[in-house]
Amino acid sequence: MAMYRVEFARDWITGRWGFTDRVFQDLKGRETEPSRLENAWLVEFTGQPPALGRLLSQRLNIQEKDFRRFGPIFEITVVSQDTQQASG
């Protein structure tokens, strides 16, 4: 599995910490340190970033109107790749 860092826009995440925490706990993710200052989580995921983005949008109930209102809600970056997948 690859490790991804998901950072949320401050305007969107305000007031949604508890719900977002539960979603990432279900995905076995964890907050980056210092917590709540970066608005970011680390999570292992077997798919590619677009698939993780779709999963997060679904689980966090992010609608098209949210993207229109806030712009980009989260950014996904690769922290580490799965070495077995990359070599196989």
The first five atom37 places (N, CA, C, CB, O) and aatype in JSON, in Angstrom:
{
  "aatype": [12, 0, 12, 18, 1, 19, 6, 13, 0, 1, 3, 17, 9, 16, 7, 1, 17, 7, 13, 16, 3, 1, 19, 13, 5, 3, 10, 11, 7, 1, 6, 16, 6, 14, 15, 1, 10, 6, 2, 0, 17, 10, 19, 6, 13, 16, 7, 5, 14, 14, 0, 10, 7, 1, 10, 10, 15, 5, 1, 10, 2, 9, 5, 6, 11, 3, 13, 1, 1, 13, 7, 14, 9, 13, 6, 9, 16, 19, 19, 15, 5, 3, 16, 5, 5, 0, 15, 7],
  "atom_mask": [
    [1, 1, 1, 1, 1],
    [1, 1, 1, 1, 1],
    [1, 1, 1, 1, 1],
    [1, 1, 1, 1, 1],
    [1, 1, 1, 1, 1],
    [1, 1, 1, 1, 1],
    [1, 1, 1, 1, 1],
    [1, 1, 1, 1, 1],
    [1, 1, 1, 1, 1],
    [1, 1, 1, 1, 1],
    [1, 1, 1, 1, 1],
    [1, 1, 1, 1, 1],
    [1, 1, 1, 1, 1],
    [1, 1, 1, 1, 1],
    [1, 1, 1, 0, 1],
    [1, 1, 1, 1, 1],
    [1, 1, 1, 1, 1],
    [1, 1, 1, 0, 1],
    [1, 1, 1, 1, 1],
    [1, 1, 1, 1, 1],
    [1, 1, 1, 1, 1],
    [1, 1, 1, 1, 1],
    [1, 1, 1, 1, 1],
    [1, 1, 1, 1, 1],
    [1, 1, 1, 1, 1],
    [1, 1, 1, 1, 1],
    [1, 1, 1, 1, 1],
    [1, 1, 1, 1, 1],
    [1, 1, 1, 0, 1],
    [1, 1, 1, 1, 1],
    [1, 1, 1, 1, 1],
    [1, 1, 1, 1, 1],
    [1, 1, 1, 1, 1],
    [1, 1, 1, 1, 1],
    [1, 1, 1, 1, 1],
    [1, 1, 1, 1, 1],
    [1, 1, 1, 1, 1],
    [1, 1, 1, 1, 1],
    [1, 1, 1, 1, 1],
    [1, 1, 1, 1, 1],
    [1, 1, 1, 1, 1],
    [1, 1, 1, 1, 1],
    [1, 1, 1, 1, 1],
    [1, 1, 1, 1, 1],
    [1, 1, 1, 1, 1],
    [1, 1, 1, 1, 1],
    [1, 1, 1, 0, 1],
    [1, 1, 1, 1, 1],
    [1, 1, 1, 1, 1],
    [1, 1, 1, 1, 1],
    [1, 1, 1, 1, 1],
    [1, 1, 1, 1, 1],
    [1, 1, 1, 0, 1],
    [1, 1, 1, 1, 1],
    [1, 1, 1, 1, 1],
    [1, 1, 1, 1, 1],
    [1, 1, 1, 1, 1],
    [1, 1, 1, 1, 1],
    [1, 1, 1, 1, 1],
    [1, 1, 1, 1, 1],
    [1, 1, 1, 1, 1],
    [1, 1, 1, 1, 1],
    [1, 1, 1, 1, 1],
    [1, 1, 1, 1, 1],
    [1, 1, 1, 1, 1],
    [1, 1, 1, 1, 1],
    [1, 1, 1, 1, 1],
    [1, 1, 1, 1, 1],
    [1, 1, 1, 1, 1],
    [1, 1, 1, 1, 1],
    [1, 1, 1, 0, 1],
    [1, 1, 1, 1, 1],
    [1, 1, 1, 1, 1],
    [1, 1, 1, 1, 1],
    [1, 1, 1, 1, 1],
    [1, 1, 1, 1, 1],
    [1, 1, 1, 1, 1],
    [1, 1, 1, 1, 1],
    [1, 1, 1, 1, 1],
    [1, 1, 1, 1, 1],
    [1, 1, 1, 1, 1],
    [1, 1, 1, 1, 1],
    [1, 1, 1, 1, 1],
    [1, 1, 1, 1, 1],
    [1, 1, 1, 1, 1],
    [1, 1, 1, 1, 1],
    [1, 1, 1, 1, 1],
    [1, 1, 1, 0, 1]
  ],
  "atom_positions": [
    [[0.83, -1.19, 0.0], [0.0, 0.0, 0.0], [0.87, 1.24, 0.0], [-0.94, 0.0, 1.21], [1.97, 1.26, 0.56]],
    [[0.37, 2.26, -0.63], [1.05, 3.55, -0.62], [0.54, 4.39, 0.56], [0.84, 4.31, -1.96], [-0.58, 4.2, 1.03]],
    [[1.38, 5.3, 1.02], [0.99, 6.23, 2.08], [0.71, 7.58, 1.43], [2.11, 6.34, 3.18], [1.52, 8.1, 0.66]],
    [[-0.45, 8.14, 1.76], [-0.86, 9.43, 1.21], [-1.06, 10.44, 2.33], [-2.15, 9.29, 0.37], [-1.43, 10.1, 3.45]],
    [[-0.82, 11.69, 1.99], [-1.11, 12.81, 2.88], [-2.27, 13.57, 2.27], [0.16, 13.74, 3.09], [-2.21, 13.98, 1.11]],
    [[-3.32, 13.75, 3.05], [-4.51, 14.46, 2.58], [-4.64, 15.73, 3.4], [-5.79, 13.56, 2.7], [-4.86, 15.69, 4.61]],
    [[-4.51, 16.87, 2.73], [-4.62, 18.16, 3.4], [-5.9, 18.86, 2.97], [-3.38, 19.04, 3.11], [-6.2, 18.94, 1.78]],
    [[-6.65, 19.37, 3.94], [-7.93, 20.0, 3.68], [-7.81, 21.52, 3.73], [-8.96, 19.53, 4.69], [-7.0, 22.07, 4.47]],
    [[-8.64, 22.17, 2.93], [-8.74, 23.63, 2.95], [-9.3, 24.06, 4.3], [-9.62, 24.16, 1.77], [-10.27, 23.48, 4.79]],
    [[-8.7, 25.06, 4.89], [-9.11, 25.53, 6.21], [-10.58, 25.97, 6.23], [-8.21, 26.69, 6.66], [-11.3, 25.7, 7.19]],
    [[-11.02, 26.65, 5.18], [-12.41, 27.11, 5.14], [-13.4, 25.95, 5.18], [-12.66, 27.94, 3.88], [-14.46, 26.05, 5.8]],
    [[-13.05, 24.84, 4.53], [-13.97, 23.7, 4.5], [-13.93, 22.91, 5.8], [-13.63, 22.79, 3.32], [-14.98, 22.49, 6.3]],
    [[-12.76, 22.69, 6.36], [-12.6, 21.81, 7.52], [-13.16, 22.41, 8.8], [-11.13, 21.48, 7.71], [-13.5, 21.68, 9.73]],
    [[-13.26, 23.73, 8.86], [-13.77, 24.39, 10.07], [-15.16, 23.87, 10.4], [-13.8, 25.93, 9.87], [-16.07, 23.94, 9.57]],
    [[-15.32, 23.35, 11.6], [-16.6, 22.81, 12.05], [-16.84, 21.37, 11.66], [0.0, 0.0, 0.0], [-17.88, 20.8, 11.99]],
    [[-15.89, 20.76, 10.96], [-16.06, 19.37, 10.49], [-14.99, 18.43, 11.05], [-16.03, 19.33, 8.97], [-14.83, 17.31, 10.54]],
    [[-14.27, 18.87, 12.07], [-13.17, 18.05, 12.59], [-13.62, 16.69, 13.09], [-12.46, 18.79, 13.7], [-13.03, 15.68, 12.72]],
    [[-14.65, 16.64, 13.91], [-15.07, 15.37, 14.5], [-15.49, 14.36, 13.45], [0.0, 0.0, 0.0], [-15.1, 13.2, 13.52]],
    [[-16.28, 14.79, 12.49], [-16.74, 13.9, 11.43], [-15.56, 13.44, 10.58], [-17.79, 14.6, 10.54], [-15.46, 12.25, 10.25]],
    [[-14.66, 14.35, 10.23], [-13.49, 14.01, 9.43], [-12.58, 13.05, 10.19], [-12.71, 15.27, 9.03], [-12.06, 12.11, 9.61]],
    [[-12.39, 13.29, 11.49], [-11.6, 12.38, 12.32], [-12.15, 10.95, 12.26], [-11.57, 12.87, 13.79], [-11.4, 9.99, 12.1]],
    [[-13.47, 10.82, 12.38], [-14.08, 9.48, 12.36], [-13.86, 8.78, 11.02], [-15.58, 9.57, 12.66], [-13.6, 7.58, 10.98]],
    [[-13.97, 9.53, 9.93], [-13.76, 8.94, 8.6], [-12.33, 8.42, 8.49], [-14.05, 9.98, 7.48], [-12.11, 7.31, 8.01]],
    [[-11.36, 9.21, 8.92], [-9.97, 8.78, 8.82], [-9.64, 7.66, 9.81], [-9.04, 9.96, 9.06], [-8.81, 6.81, 9.51]],
    [[-10.27, 7.65, 10.97], [-10.08, 6.52, 11.89], [-10.59, 5.24, 11.26], [-10.8, 6.79, 13.24], [-9.96, 4.19, 11.4]],
    [[-11.72, 5.29, 10.58], [-12.25, 4.12, 9.88], [-11.29, 3.63, 8.79], [-13.61, 4.44, 9.27], [-11.23, 2.43, 8.51]],
    [[-10.55, 4.55, 8.19], [-9.59, 4.2, 7.15], [-8.21, 3.87, 7.74], [-9.46, 5.36, 6.15], [-7.26, 3.63, 6.99]],
    [[-8.11, 3.85, 9.07], [-6.85, 3.59, 9.79], [-5.81, 4.69, 9.53], [-6.27, 2.21, 9.37], [-4.61, 4.43, 9.51]],
    [[-6.29, 5.9, 9.33], [-5.4, 7.04, 9.12], [-5.09, 7.73, 10.42], [0.0, 0.0, 0.0], [-5.64, 7.4, 11.47]],
    [[-4.2, 8.71, 10.35], [-3.85, 9.47, 11.54], [-3.55, 10.92, 11.15], [-2.63, 8.85, 12.27], [-3.16, 11.2, 10.02]],
    [[-3.75, 11.82, 12.1], [-3.47, 13.23, 11.86], [-1.97, 13.44, 11.77], [-4.07, 14.11, 12.97], [-1.19, 12.75, 12.43]],
    [[-1.58, 14.4, 10.94], [-0.17, 14.79, 10.91], [0.12, 15.65, 12.13], [0.18, 15.54, 9.59], [-0.8, 16.2, 12.73]],
    [[1.35, 15.75, 12.48], [1.76, 16.59, 13.61], [2.37, 17.88, 13.08], [2.76, 15.85, 14.52], [3.08, 17.82, 12.07]],
    [[2.15, 19.0, 13.67], [1.26, 19.22, 14.81], [-0.2, 19.13, 14.38], [1.55, 20.59, 15.45], [-0.61, 19.73, 13.39]],
    [[-0.96, 18.37, 15.12], [-2.35, 18.12, 14.76], [-3.16, 19.42, 14.76], [-2.98, 17.12, 15.73], [-2.91, 20.34, 15.54]],
    [[-4.11, 19.45, 13.88], [-5.05, 20.56, 13.7], [-4.42, 21.86, 13.22], [-5.77, 20.81, 14.98], [-5.13, 22.84, 12.99]],
    [[-3.11, 21.89, 13.07], [-2.48, 23.08, 12.52], [-2.27, 22.95, 11.02], [-1.15, 23.34, 13.22], [-2.27, 23.95, 10.3]],
    [[-2.1, 21.73, 10.55], [-1.89, 21.5, 9.13], [-3.16, 21.06, 8.42], [-0.82, 20.47, 8.93], [-3.2, 21.05, 7.19]],
    [[-4.2, 20.69, 9.15], [-5.45, 20.2, 8.56], [-5.19, 19.0, 7.66], [-6.14, 21.32, 7.76], [-5.78, 18.89, 6.59]],
    [[-4.3, 18.11, 8.1], [-3.89, 17.0, 7.24], [-3.87, 15.67, 7.99], [-2.52, 17.28, 6.64], [-3.67, 15.62, 9.2]],
    [[-4.08, 14.61, 7.22], [-4.04, 13.24, 7.74], [-3.14, 12.41, 6.84], [-5.46, 12.63, 7.82], [-2.95, 12.72, 5.67]],
    [[-2.6, 11.35, 7.42], [-1.85, 10.35, 6.67], [-2.69, 9.08, 6.63], [-0.45, 10.09, 7.3], [-3.27, 8.68, 7.64]],
    [[-2.75, 8.46, 5.47], [-3.56, 7.25, 5.33], [-2.91, 6.33, 4.3], [-5.02, 7.6, 4.93], [-2.43, 6.78, 3.26]],
    [[-2.91, 5.02, 4.6], [-2.47, 4.03, 3.63], [-3.67, 3.66, 2.77], [-1.86, 2.78, 4.34], [-4.79, 3.52, 3.26]],
    [[-3.41, 3.49, 1.47], [-4.49, 3.2, 0.54], [-3.91, 2.4, -0.61], [-5.18, 4.51, 0.03], [-2.82, 2.7, -1.1]],
    [[-4.63, 1.38, -1.05], [-4.11, 0.51, -2.1], [-4.26, 1.09, -3.51], [-4.8, -0.81, -2.04], [-3.54, 0.68, -4.42]],
    [[-5.17, 2.03, -3.69], [-5.42, 2.58, -5.02], [-4.6, 3.83, -5.29], [0.0, 0.0, 0.0], [-3.71, 4.21, -4.52]],
    [[-4.93, 4.46, -6.4], [-4.27, 5.7, -6.82], [-4.97, 6.9, -6.18], [-4.29, 5.82, -8.37], [-6.08, 6.78, -5.68]],
    [[-4.31, 8.07, -6.21], [-4.9, 9.27, -5.6], [-6.32, 9.6, -6.08], [-4.02, 10.43, -5.88], [-7.15, 9.97, -5.24]],
    [[-6.64, 9.49, -7.38], [-8.03, 9.8, -7.78], [-9.06, 8.89, -7.1], [-8.17, 9.69, -9.29], [-10.16, 9.34, -6.75]],
    [[-8.72, 7.62, -6.92], [-9.64, 6.69, -6.24], [-9.81, 7.08, -4.77], [-9.14, 5.24, -6.35], [-10.91, 7.02, -4.24]],
    [[-8.72, 7.48, -4.13], [-8.8, 7.94, -2.74], [-9.65, 9.2, -2.66], [-7.39, 8.19, -2.16], [-10.46, 9.35, -1.74]],
    [[-9.49, 10.1, -3.61], [-10.29, 11.32, -3.64], [-11.77, 11.02, -3.77], [0.0, 0.0, 0.0], [-12.59, 11.65, -3.1]],
    [[-12.13, 10.07, -4.63], [-13.53, 9.71, -4.79], [-14.08, 9.09, -3.51], [-13.71, 8.74, -5.95], [-15.2, 9.38, -3.1]],
    [[-13.28, 8.22, -2.87], [-13.7, 7.58, -1.62], [-13.92, 8.63, -0.53], [-12.65, 6.55, -1.17], [-14.92, 8.58, 0.19]],
    [[-12.99, 9.56, -0.4], [-13.12, 10.6, 0.62], [-14.33, 11.49, 0.34], [-11.85, 11.45, 0.69], [-15.07, 11.84, 1.26]],
    [[-14.53, 11.86, -0.92], [-15.69, 12.69, -1.27], [-16.98, 11.98, -0.9], [-15.68, 13.04, -2.77], [-17.92, 12.6, -0.41]],
    [[-17.02, 10.68, -1.13], [-18.22, 9.9, -0.8], [-18.4, 9.81, 0.71], [-18.12, 8.48, -1.4], [-19.48, 10.1, 1.23]],
    [[-17.36, 9.41, 1.42], [-17.47, 9.2, 2.88], [-17.68, 10.5, 3.65], [-16.23, 8.51, 3.4], [-18.33, 10.51, 4.69]],
    [[-17.12, 11.6, 3.13], [-17.28, 12.9, 3.79], [-18.5, 13.65, 3.26], [-16.03, 13.75, 3.59], [-18.78, 14.78, 3.68]],
    [[-19.22, 13.02, 2.35], [-20.43, 13.6, 1.76], [-20.17, 14.98, 1.15], [-21.54, 13.7, 2.82], [-20.93, 15.92, 1.36]],
    [[-19.07, 15.07, 0.4], [-18.73, 16.32, -0.28], [-19.5, 16.35, -1.6], [-17.18, 16.46, -0.52], [-19.38, 15.45, -2.43]],
    [[-20.29, 17.38, -1.76], [-21.14, 17.53, -2.95], [-20.5, 18.52, -3.93], [-22.55, 18.0, -2.55], [-19.6, 19.28, -3.58]],
    [[-20.99, 18.49, -5.16], [-20.5, 19.41, -6.18], [-20.65, 20.87, -5.73], [-21.25, 19.19, -7.5], [-19.79, 21.7, -6.01]],
    [[-21.74, 21.16, -5.02], [-21.94, 22.54, -4.54], [-20.85, 22.95, -3.55], [-23.33, 22.67, -3.86], [-20.5, 24.13, -3.47]],
    [[-20.3, 21.97, -2.8], [-19.2, 22.27, -1.88], [-17.95, 22.69, -2.64], [-18.9, 21.05, -0.99], [-17.26, 23.63, -2.25]],
    [[-17.66, 21.98, -3.74], [-16.5, 22.35, -4.57], [-16.7, 23.73, -5.19], [-16.27, 21.29, -5.68], [-15.75, 24.51, -5.29]],
    [[-17.93, 24.05, -5.6], [-18.2, 25.38, -6.16], [-18.04, 26.45, -5.09], [-19.62, 25.43, -6.76], [-17.53, 27.54, -5.38]],
    [[-18.46, 26.16, -3.87], [-18.39, 27.15, -2.8], [-16.97, 27.35, -2.27], [-19.3, 26.73, -1.66], [-16.53, 28.49, -2.08]],
    [[-16.24, 26.24, -2.03], [-14.94, 26.31, -1.38], [-13.75, 26.18, -2.33], [-14.85, 25.25, -0.34], [-12.62, 26.47, -1.94]],
    [[-13.98, 25.75, -3.57], [-12.87, 25.46, -4.47], [-12.3, 24.11, -4.12], [0.0, 0.0, 0.0], [-13.03, 23.24, -3.64]],
    [[-11.0, 23.9, -4.33], [-10.4, 22.62, -3.96], [-10.53, 22.39, -2.45], [-8.9, 22.57, -4.37], [-10.08, 23.21, -1.65]],
    [[-11.15, 21.27, -2.07], [-11.4, 20.99, -0.66], [-10.24, 20.24, -0.03], [-12.68, 20.19, -0.5], [-9.9, 20.47, 1.13]],
    [[-9.62, 19.36, -0.79], [-8.46, 18.65, -0.26], [-7.45, 18.41, -1.37], [-8.87, 17.31, 0.38], [-7.77, 18.41, -2.56]],
    [[-6.2, 18.2, -0.92], [-5.1, 17.89, -1.83], [-4.46, 16.6, -1.34], [-4.06, 19.07, -1.91], [-4.16, 16.46, -0.15]],
    [[-4.24, 15.68, -2.25], [-3.64, 14.39, -1.92], [-2.24, 14.35, -2.5], [-4.5, 13.2, -2.46], [-2.04, 14.59, -3.69]],
    [[-1.25, 14.05, -1.64], [0.12, 13.88, -2.1], [0.63, 12.51, -1.67], [1.03, 15.02, -1.56], [0.24, 11.99, -0.62]],
    [[1.51, 11.95, -2.48], [2.1, 10.65, -2.18], [3.26, 10.85, -1.21], [2.58, 9.93, -3.48], [4.18, 11.63, -1.48]],
    [[3.21, 10.14, -0.07], [4.3, 10.2, 0.9], [5.29, 9.08, 0.63], [3.75, 10.12, 2.34], [6.5, 9.29, 0.67]],
    [[4.77, 7.88, 0.37], [5.63, 6.74, 0.02], [4.84, 5.77, -0.85], [6.15, 6.03, 1.3], [3.63, 5.6, -0.7]],
    [[5.56, 5.15, -1.77], [4.96, 4.19, -2.68], [5.11, 2.78, -2.13], [5.61, 4.28, -4.07], [5.98, 2.51, -1.3]],
    [[4.25, 1.89, -2.59], [4.35, 0.47, -2.27], [5.49, -0.09, -3.1], [3.0, -0.29, -2.54], [5.4, -0.15, -4.33]],
    [[6.57, -0.51, -2.44], [7.74, -0.98, -3.17], [7.48, -2.29, -3.9], [8.9, -1.15, -2.21], [8.07, -2.53, -4.95]],
    [[6.62, -3.15, -3.37], [6.3, -4.41, -4.05], [5.54, -4.14, -5.33], [5.49, -5.33, -3.14], [5.82, -4.76, -6.36]],
    [[4.59, -3.23, -5.3], [3.81, -2.89, -6.48], [4.68, -2.21, -7.52], [2.63, -1.99, -6.1], [4.54, -2.47, -8.72]],
    [[5.59, -1.35, -7.08], [6.45, -0.61, -8.0], [7.44, -1.56, -8.7], [7.2, 0.5, -7.26], [7.8, -1.33, -9.86]],
    [[7.89, -2.6, -8.02], [8.86, -3.51, -8.61], [8.23, -4.67, -9.35], [9.76, -4.03, -7.55], [8.91, -5.35, -10.12]],
    [[6.94, -4.91, -9.13], [6.3, -6.09, -9.7], [5.51, -5.76, -10.87], [0.0, 0.0, 0.0], [4.9, -6.65, -11.47]]
  ]
}
